[in-house]
Amino acid sequence: MKDILKQLCADAGVSGNENEMLGVIKELLPENAEVISMDNGNMIVSMGDKNAEKHIMLDAHIDRIGLIVTYIDDKGFLCAEPVGGIDLRTLPGSAVKIFGRETILGVVCTMPPHLDSDKELSRDRIRIDTGLPAEKVRELVSLGDRIILLSKYTELIGNRIAVSALDNRSGCAVLIRCMQLLKNRDIPCRVSFVFSAQEETNESGAATAAFELMPDEAVVIDVGFAAQNGVPEEKSGKLGCGGIISISPVLSRDVTEKLRKIAKRLGMEVDYEVCGGSTGTNADKISVCGGGIKTGVISIPSKNMHTQTEIVQLDDIERIAKLLAVYITEGGADNA
């Protein structure tokens, strides 16, 4: 799992540029998994009985948050805006990687606190210094080029990993591990594993994939808030709990209840997040696709979400993958 995550948390794949990551995923798939589509930044992988009456879709988004170059000024500084909900509080002084004609490094500019009482960085004030003259910057960088914050893959105690892009490359790891677990099992249904694009911007990848596939039901795997100082208990799950199951008006009771029953049977502690409306995940688009798709959500607890040092526990990835493998082999929700 550590090796899978290390490869999945590569630098590429800011929303809208997911194609760079699809080759990485393809190399990690088990032999009997068939790639059936690689369109619009999505990858759809098929397993099971293609002629089965029941069709289940599992979704995890592959894109990561980052920045996009919006302007290059006369002094060679890059102006940039967030792609997705990047935490602006973490940007000042951060080292970044710019994916231009060549990959170059830079630093997000920050005013010394001695000179600037305004310590809040707004979306329209992000400037990046590469140390290069303006003519060289314009030679290497174009408007629309993507940028990421530099992050080092770090193994922590307690079987935990710290690195950026765990939202939601850890969910992609769940799908890959689930496929491995299903490799030698009888699968009574058709299963589509969707590595979806552009969740961090408008959830469009999952919407187009769901429309293309029109499954009977779906389960979305994403990250959720891990319990930590300042995070409300009712909105978080403990690292190592085995996952967070969402309950929401937009989700299917059948799917949610089946996930809960399997978790109990497997001895998984699991936590729950109850939403009064939308879930903030791809499930919001999938559930209303076509005539409606029964959808559930299970999340991997993650600390420091949308920063350079997101933290997950590997046990949660393994347990969720096992839960989903059982869900698939039992044909999905009881009443679907």
MIROBA-509884 format. One line per 3 residues: number of its first residue (from 1); their letters; for each residue x, y, z of C-alpha. Coordinates in steps of 0.5 Angstrom, whole numbers. Layout:
<sites>
NUM	a	X Y Z  ...
</sites>
This chain:
<sites>
1	mkd	0 0 0  6 5 2  9 4 -5
4	ilk	2 5 -9  1 11 -5  8 14 -6
7	qlc	6 13 -14  -1 16 -14  2 22 -10
10	ada	6 24 -16  6 31 -17  2 31 -23
13	gvs	-6 31 -24  -8 38 -22  -16 39 -24
16	gne	-16 39 -32  -9 36 -33  -11 29 -30
19	nem	-9 25 -36  -1 25 -34  -4 21 -28
22	lgv	-8 16 -32  -1 12 -34  1 11 -27
25	ike	-6 8 -25  -6 3 -31  1 0 -29
28	llp	-2 -1 -22  -8 -5 -24  -9 -12 -23
31	ena	-8 -17 -30  -16 -18 -30  -18 -11 -30
34	evi	-20 -8 -37  -19 -1 -38  -25 1 -42
37	smd	-25 8 -43  -20 14 -42  -24 20 -44
40	ngn	-24 27 -41  -19 26 -36  -23 20 -33
43	miv	-21 13 -33  -26 7 -33  -24 0 -31
46	smg	-29 -6 -32  -29 -12 -28  -34 -18 -27
49	dkn	-40 -20 -31  -41 -16 -37  -48 -19 -38
52	aek	-50 -19 -31  -57 -15 -29  -53 -11 -24
55	him	-48 -6 -25  -45 -2 -19  -40 4 -20
58	lda	-35 5 -15  -32 12 -16  -26 16 -13
61	hid	-23 23 -16  -16 23 -19  -15 30 -19
64	rig	-11 34 -14  -12 42 -12  -7 47 -14
67	liv	-6 53 -18  -6 56 -25  -2 62 -28
70	tyi	-6 68 -30  -1 73 -32  6 74 -32
73	ddk	8 81 -30  14 86 -33  18 84 -27
76	gfl	17 76 -29  13 75 -23  7 70 -24
79	cae	0 71 -22  -4 65 -20  -11 63 -18
82	pvg	-13 57 -14  -15 51 -18  -20 48 -12
85	gid	-20 50 -5  -13 50 -3  -12 53 4
88	lrt	-9 60 3  -7 60 10  -1 55 8
91	lpg	1 59 1  6 65 4  13 63 3
94	sav	11 56 0  16 53 -5  12 51 -11
97	kif	13 47 -18  11 50 -24  9 45 -30
100	gre	11 50 -36  15 48 -42  20 46 -37
103	til	19 44 -30  21 50 -26  21 52 -18
106	gvv	19 58 -15  17 61 -8  10 64 -6
109	ctm	12 71 -5  10 74 2  11 81 5
112	pph	15 81 12  11 82 18  15 88 20
115	lds	12 91 14  5 89 13  0 89 18
118	dke	-5 85 13  -3 78 14  -9 75 10
121	lsr	-7 73 3  -13 73 -2  -14 70 -8
124	dri	-12 76 -13  -6 77 -9  -2 71 -10
127	rid	5 72 -13  10 67 -15  18 69 -15
130	tgl	22 64 -20  28 68 -19  28 69 -27
133	pae	28 75 -31  21 76 -35  24 74 -42
136	kvr	26 67 -39  20 66 -35  15 68 -41
139	elv	20 63 -45  18 57 -40  11 59 -37
142	slg	5 60 -41  -2 62 -38  -6 56 -36
145	dri	0 52 -34  -1 49 -27  3 49 -21
148	ill	3 45 -14  6 46 -7  12 42 -6
151	sky	11 36 -1  15 31 1  12 24 2
154	tel	13 22 10  12 16 14  10 17 21
157	ign	9 13 27  2 9 27  2 7 20
160	ria	1 14 18  3 18 11  4 25 11
163	vsa	4 28 4  0 33 -1  -6 30 -6
166	ldn	-8 24 -1  -15 28 -3  -16 24 -6
169	rsg	-11 19 -9  -12 15 -2  -19 14 -5
172	cav	-16 12 -12  -11 7 -7  -18 4 -4
175	lir	-20 2 -11  -14 -1 -14  -13 -5 -7
178	cmq	-21 -7 -8  -19 -10 -15  -13 -14 -12
181	llk	-18 -17 -7  -23 -18 -12  -18 -21 -17
184	nrd	-19 -29 -16  -27 -28 -13  -33 -30 -17
187	ipc	-36 -23 -18  -44 -24 -19  -45 -17 -22
190	rvs	-42 -12 -27  -37 -7 -24  -34 0 -26
193	fvf	-29 3 -23  -28 10 -24  -22 14 -23
196	saq	-26 21 -24  -23 28 -26  -24 35 -24
199	eet	-28 34 -17  -24 39 -14  -27 44 -19
202	nes	-34 42 -21  -35 35 -20  -36 34 -28
205	gaa	-32 28 -29  -36 24 -24  -42 27 -28
208	taa	-40 25 -35  -38 18 -33  -44 16 -29
211	fel	-48 19 -35  -44 14 -40  -45 8 -35
214	mpd	-52 9 -32  -50 4 -26  -56 1 -22
217	eav	-52 4 -16  -46 7 -14  -41 8 -8
220	vid	-36 14 -8  -30 14 -4  -27 20 -2
223	vgf	-23 23 4  -27 26 10  -25 30 16
226	aaq	-20 27 21  -21 28 29  -16 33 31
229	ngv	-16 40 35  -22 45 33  -25 40 28
232	pee	-33 38 31  -34 31 33  -40 30 29
235	ksg	-36 32 23  -30 28 24  -28 21 24
238	klg	-22 18 28  -16 16 24  -16 8 24
241	cgg	-23 8 25  -24 4 19  -28 10 15
244	iis	-33 15 15  -40 13 13  -44 19 10
247	isp	-52 20 12  -55 25 7  -62 26 4
250	vls	-58 26 -3  -56 19 -1  -59 12 -2
253	rdv	-61 9 5  -61 2 2  -53 3 0
256	tek	-52 7 6  -55 1 11  -51 -4 7
259	lrk	-45 -1 8  -46 0 15  -48 -8 16
262	iak	-42 -10 12  -38 -6 17  -41 -9 23
265	rlg	-40 -16 21  -33 -14 19  -32 -12 26
268	mev	-30 -5 23  -31 1 28  -33 6 23
271	dye	-35 13 24  -41 17 21  -42 24 18
274	vcg	-49 26 18  -51 32 12  -57 36 12
277	gst	-56 37 5  -51 35 0  -45 31 1
280	gtn	-39 36 -2  -37 30 -6  -38 27 -13
283	adk	-44 23 -10  -48 30 -11  -48 29 -18
286	isv	-48 22 -19  -54 21 -15  -58 26 -20
289	cgg	-56 23 -26  -61 21 -31  -67 18 -27
292	gik	-63 18 -21  -57 13 -18  -57 10 -11
295	tgv	-51 12 -8  -47 12 -2  -41 15 1
298	isi	-35 12 5  -29 17 7  -22 16 9
301	psk	-21 20 15  -15 25 13  -12 31 17
304	nmh	-10 38 15  -14 37 8  -12 41 2
307	tqt	-5 43 5  2 40 3  2 35 9
310	eiv	-5 31 9  -5 25 14  -8 19 13
313	qld	-7 12 16  -6 6 12  -11 1 16
316	die	-17 5 14  -15 5 6  -14 -3 7
319	ria	-21 -4 11  -25 0 6  -22 -4 1
322	kll	-24 -10 4  -31 -7 6  -32 -6 -2
325	avy	-30 -12 -4  -35 -16 0  -40 -11 -2
328	ite	-39 -13 -9  -39 -20 -8  -45 -20 -5
331	gga	-48 -16 -11  -49 -9 -7  -55 -6 -3
334	dna	-60 -11 -1  -66 -7 -4  -63 -4 -10
</sites>
